[in-house]
Amino acid sequence: MFVGRRTAAEAGPQRAPRFWDQVPKEILGDPNLKAAIALLQANYNVEIPMMIHRISSSGALKAAL
């Protein structure tokens, strides 16, 4: 019994890789964000600017930690 396609689908053009690690300077230099991060406990080991960049660039409507 055959499961799948009998003919190979044509491959579409490949997209350029996304550079998630490049956080914009607007996020890194935001004084309000820096002040909010300073209020967090010292044992939080997360990259807040990276998370904000990923959430905003992906167009997410909700985020949870």
Residue pairs with C-beta under 8 A, 6 or more apart in sequence:
20 50
20 53
20 54
20 57
21 50
23 49
23 50
23 53
24 53
27 33
27 49
27 52
27 53
28 49
33 48
33 49
33 52
37 48
40 48
46 65
51 63
55 63
